[in-house]
Amino acid sequence: MAAAIERWGGGSSAWEKERPWDGLARLVGATTLQGYLWPMNGVNHFC
């Protein structure tokens, strides 16, 4: 999946139009990952 993201430049307009849910999944994944990497941000976000 990472290779596909890199190949498409992290979310080109054409890629997002074909698979819009991938963009949403990346956004949710990035937000969740940020919460794990920076606990204070995660606490502030969820509380």
C-alpha positions in Angstrom: 0.0 0.0 0.0 2.8 2.4 0.8 4.4 1.8 -2.6 1.1 2.7 -4.2 0.8 5.9 -2.2 4.4 6.9 -3.1 3.7 6.1 -6.8 0.6 8.3 -6.9 2.3 11.2 -5.0 0.5 10.7 -1.8 -3.0 11.3 -3.2 -3.3 12.9 -6.7 -6.7 14.1 -7.7 -7.2 11.2 -10.2 -6.3 8.7 -7.5 -8.7 10.3 -5.0 -11.5 10.3 -7.6 -11.0 6.6 -8.3 -10.7 5.5 -4.7 -11.9 8.3 -2.4 -12.1 6.0 0.6 -8.3 5.5 0.4 -7.9 9.2 1.1 -10.2 8.9 4.1 -8.5 5.8 5.3 -5.1 7.6 5.1 -6.5 10.6 7.0 -7.9 8.4 9.8 -4.7 6.3 9.9 -2.5 9.4 10.1 -4.7 10.9 12.9 -4.6 7.6 14.8 -0.8 7.3 14.3 -0.3 10.8 15.4 -2.3 10.0 18.6 0.1 7.1 19.3 3.3 9.0 18.5 2.3 12.2 20.4 0.1 11.1 23.4 -0.6 14.6 24.5 -2.1 15.4 21.0 -4.1 12.2 21.2 -5.5 13.1 24.7 -6.4 16.6 23.6 -8.0 15.3 20.4 -10.1 12.5 22.0 -11.0 14.4 25.3 
